[in-house]
Amino acid sequence: MYSTEIKTGGRFSGGYLKSVISIFIIFSSLTAKVYAGHNESEDVGVTLLHHIMDSHSWQPVPFLKPLQLHDLQIGPLAIPVTQYTLMLLIIAAVLIVVFAGVFHKVRTIPSRVGIMLEPLVFFVRDSLIYPAMGEETGKKWLPFCYTLFFFILGSNFLGMIPMFRTVTGNLSVNTALAVMVFVIIVINGVRKLGIPGFFTAMIPEGVPGPIAVLLLVVEVANLFIRSGVLAIRLFANMIAGHMVISSLLLLIFLIHPIVSAVSVPMALFIYLLEVLVAIIQAVVFTMLSAVFIKMASSHH
């Protein structure tokens, strides 16, 4: 019976993998065809940028007409609604529905989704937050770190579905996340150490006055640089894979259709590699945010 289950599971896994590969190739071909149509009148660079730039239209399926998005007008205030705004709303709705449905009450036997999410929840707590911040401080920041991790992870995975866009591949979204972390770093540091203590904690004890001033300038600049690097690292890593995949698919039409024998498998390999990148970037952003928050509230 056990061997039968293994064989059945193996056939299921193999069939599932084949289905994923087939869907990817179909969407890749359709997307490449659309890009090729754009390329007839546009430069290749413009075609690649079109894949990552924000716009007021969303095209879920390449061969269908794009959906036009209109700004939300609230009195004199106009809130822009773009495809990345729509993606943010989708990922927020998905996270709220999933976590509210799984963890809204204590269960003796967790659901299947709960069984899948619990290892991630424990991993973030025990391997990222507690080692970086300590158990006592980490408990206070768990809700924020959980939200940050699962938002980035969900956004990364959502962008891997061909009909959606990767919001973490947009520098504005990443900048907003980095600014939020920066504000939390400053507020937490000032609350714990006071305004004078927040700055004096950046300078090691016993350092001469002139060097202390220089170190203070460097540390204040480093405070901004750290947050900026968080945004740029996430943006660069998430956009790189999409650009490479688009470039490989465009080669089919720029060179010869026979190139698809090489470019499509390579694009599929990059696509699978993006799964690992999506997880790593969520881990790195959350871990570094926890480290920076902790460092701002302690003496160097």
Helices and strands as residue ranges (DSSP letters): H 2-39, H 44-52, E 57-58, E 67-68, E 72-74, E 77-79, H 83-103, H 112-123, I 124-129, H 130-133, H 135-158, G 167-169, H 171-200, H 209-254, G 257-259, H 260-296
